[in-house]
Amino acid sequence: MAAEIHSRPQSSRPVLLSKIEGHQDAVTAALLIPKEDGVITASEDRTIRVWLKRDSGQYWPSIYHTMASPCSAMAYHHDSRRIFVGQDNGAVMEFHVSEDFNKMNFIKTYPAHQNRVSAIIFSLAAEWVISTGHDKCVSWMCTRSGNMLGRHFFASWASCLQYPPQRWTPPSQDFVSGFSSI
């Protein structure tokens, strides 16, 4: 479930304006679509959904795609309309979404990790997808070739990462957060 919350000027309490329901398990990622009244969600129920706000004011799925494994992380790049979905099986899958957000095409699978993917980011400038997972490593792959470019191991699994989108060098100064340190 994803919700849209706005504050009223006369009140300090948030007001729920919309609610999105439909997933059968935990939603692991919900991303707003820039310049659109839409949301992309990924869930442990193995589905990716693109929700667009209809004239009725309700959000309805315009795309409903079932994956082979539960979805654990997601990244979306609006200018290129690319979605990267991390799964419990360690794979990162790339999709391209149509301009009208009614169709999603599979591009490729990156064998990034040995188990659950915990975070994904995409750099268009470098044409890299960077991910981290419960296998205690961060991996970076080329989206042009699909090849693994590098991997770095940690003492514990990482829960999130951050990467400057303009940079093109190997992720030596990225921010990776895990259970034992940052």
C-alpha positions in Angstrom: 0.0 0.0 0.0 1.3 3.5 -0.9 -0.3 6.7 0.4 -0.1 10.4 -0.6 -0.1 12.7 2.5 -0.4 16.5 2.3 -0.5 18.9 5.2 -3.4 21.5 5.6 -2.1 25.0 6.2 -4.4 25.4 9.3 -3.3 22.1 10.9 0.0 20.6 11.7 -1.5 17.1 11.2 -1.1 15.4 7.8 -4.2 14.6 5.8 -4.5 11.4 3.8 -5.6 12.3 0.3 -5.2 9.0 -1.6 -4.5 5.4 -0.8 -3.3 2.7 -3.1 -4.3 -0.8 -2.3 -3.9 -4.1 -4.2 -0.7 -5.8 -3.3 -1.0 -9.1 -1.4 2.3 -8.8 0.5 4.6 -6.1 1.8 5.5 -3.2 -0.6 9.3 -3.0 -0.7 9.5 0.1 -2.9 7.2 2.9 -4.0 8.5 5.6 -6.4 6.7 8.7 -7.7 6.7 9.3 -11.4 8.0 12.8 -12.1 5.7 15.1 -14.1 2.9 12.4 -13.9 0.3 11.6 -11.4 1.6 8.1 -10.9 3.4 5.7 -8.7 5.6 2.6 -9.4 5.5 -0.1 -6.7 7.4 -3.3 -6.2 6.3 -6.0 -3.7 7.2 -9.2 -2.0 4.1 -10.6 -3.7 6.4 -10.8 -6.8 4.6 -7.9 -8.7 5.6 -4.6 -10.2 2.8 -2.2 -10.7 2.5 1.2 -12.4 -0.4 3.1 -10.9 -1.9 6.1 -12.6 -4.4 8.5 -11.1 -7.7 8.3 -13.1 -10.4 10.9 -13.5 -12.2 9.4 -10.5 -9.2 10.4 -8.3 -8.3 6.8 -7.6 -5.1 5.1 -8.6 -5.5 2.1 -10.9 -2.7 -0.2 -12.2 -1.9 0.5 -15.8 0.9 -2.1 -15.7 0.8 -5.3 -13.7 3.9 -7.5 -14.1 4.6 -10.7 -12.2 8.3 -11.6 -11.4 9.9 -15.0 -10.7 11.0 -14.1 -7.2 9.8 -11.5 -4.6 10.8 -7.9 -5.4 13.1 -6.5 -2.7 14.4 -3.2 -4.2 13.8 -0.8 -7.1 15.2 2.2 -9.0 13.5 4.3 -11.7 15.2 6.7 -14.1 12.5 9.0 -15.5 14.3 10.5 -18.5 15.2 7.1 -19.9 12.0 5.4 -18.5 14.1 2.5 -17.1 13.1 0.4 -14.1 15.6 -1.8 -12.3 14.1 -4.3 -9.9 16.1 -6.3 -7.4 14.8 -9.7 -6.3 15.2 -12.1 -3.4 17.1 -14.5 -5.7 19.9 -11.9 -6.2 19.0 -10.9 -9.8 18.5 -7.3 -10.9 16.1 -7.0 -13.9 15.9 -4.1 -16.2 12.7 -2.9 -17.9 11.7 -0.1 -20.3 8.4 1.7 -19.8 6.4 3.2 -22.7 5.7 6.9 -22.8 2.1 6.4 -21.9 3.0 4.1 -19.0 0.8 1.3 -20.3 3.5 -1.1 -21.4 6.7 -2.4 -19.9 9.3 -4.3 -21.9 12.0 -6.6 -20.4 15.5 -5.6 -21.3 18.0 -7.8 -19.5 18.8 -9.6 -16.2 22.0 -8.8 -14.3 23.2 -11.7 -12.0 24.3 -9.2 -9.4 24.1 -11.1 -6.0 23.8 -14.5 -4.4 20.7 -13.6 -2.5 18.3 -10.7 -1.6 19.1 -7.4 -3.2 18.7 -4.6 -0.7 19.3 -1.4 -2.8 19.8 -0.3 -6.4 20.8 2.9 -8.1 21.3 3.7 -11.7 23.7 6.2 -13.3 22.8 7.3 -16.8 26.1 9.2 -17.2 28.1 6.0 -16.5 25.5 3.6 -17.9 25.9 1.6 -14.7 23.5 -0.1 -12.4 24.9 -0.4 -8.9 23.4 -2.7 -6.3 24.0 -4.1 -2.8 22.6 -7.2 -1.2 22.5 -9.6 1.7 25.6 -11.4 0.2 27.7 -8.6 1.8 28.8 -7.0 -1.4 28.2 -4.0 -3.7 28.2 -4.8 -7.4 28.4 -2.5 -10.4 27.4 -3.6 -13.9 27.5 -2.0 -17.3 23.9 -1.5 -18.7 25.2 -1.5 -22.3 27.0 -4.8 -22.2 25.4 -6.4 -19.1 28.8 -7.3 -17.8 29.8 -7.2 -14.1 32.4 -4.4 -13.9 33.3 -4.9 -10.2 32.4 -6.1 -6.8 33.4 -5.1 -3.3 32.8 -7.2 -0.2 31.9 -5.9 3.3 31.8 -7.5 6.8 28.0 -7.4 6.9 25.3 -6.8 4.3 24.5 -3.3 3.3 21.0 -1.8 3.5 21.3 1.2 1.2 23.7 3.1 -1.1 24.1 6.5 -2.6 26.0 7.5 -5.8 26.6 10.9 -7.4 24.8 10.6 -10.8 27.4 12.7 -12.7 30.4 10.6 -11.7 31.8 8.0 -14.0 34.7 6.5 -11.9 34.5 3.2 -10.0 32.5 3.5 -6.8 35.4 4.1 -4.4 33.8 7.0 -2.6 30.2 5.9 -2.6 28.2 5.9 0.6 27.1 2.4 1.7 25.2 1.8 4.9 25.1 -1.5 6.7 24.6 -3.1 10.1 28.2 -2.8 11.3 29.2 0.6 9.9 28.6 3.4 7.3 
